Amino acid sequence: KLSREVVDDVGYPIILDACSNMAFGALLFSQFLPIQHMGGLMVFAMVSTSVGTLTLLAALAELMKNKLIID
């Protein structure tokens, strides 16, 4: 339940930020190969950090809840 609350509270801003930064995906259509690679890396970075942040945030909230209840 706490995990769901965490994702509901901060999930939308994290996803919104990742989507706005996905504009770097337009670099994939560049004719200059290093710029294409940079665009692909930026898209990958945004997706992976968003998923990682949401996953870790929910897990840490659960761990901290359990720790605070025990203490």
N, C-alpha and C positions, 0 to 999 in steps of 0.2 A: 504494500500500500504506500509506504513512504517513497519507494522508487518511482511509483507512478506520479506522486505529487511533485517530486523533484523534476521529472521530465516535463510535467505539465507547466511548472513554473519557469524553467529556464530553457526548455527544449525549443520553443518557438524562436526566441532571439538567437540561439546558436544556429539553427537551421537557416534563419533569415540572413544572418551574417555570412554563412557558407555560400548561400545562393547568390548573394550580391558579389562575393569574391569570385564566383564561378565565371564572371565576365572575362576572366583570364582565358577561358576556353576559346574565346574568339581568336586568340593567338595561334590556335591549332591550324587556322586557315592561312597563316602567313606563308609566303614563298621562301622565306629565309629559314632554313632548317633548324638552327639553334633556337630561334624564337618559337618554332613549333614545339620543340622539346620542352622549353620553359613553360609554355602554356599547358602541356600535358602534365608536367610535374605539379603545377599550381592547382589544377583540377583534382589530381590525385591527393594532394596535400589537404585541400579543403574537405573532400569527402572523408578521408581517413581521420582527420582531427575532429570532425563533427561527430562521427560515430564513436570514436574513442572517448571524447569528452562526455557525451551522453552516457556511455557505458560506465566509465569510471566514476562519474558524478553520482549515479544511482547506487553503484556498489559502495562507494565511500559513505554515502548517506546511511545505508543499511548498517555498515560496520560501526559508524559513529553512534547510531541509535542504540545498537546492542551494547556498546561500551559504556554509554552514558547511563543506560538502565542498570547495568551490573554495578557500576560505581555508585 
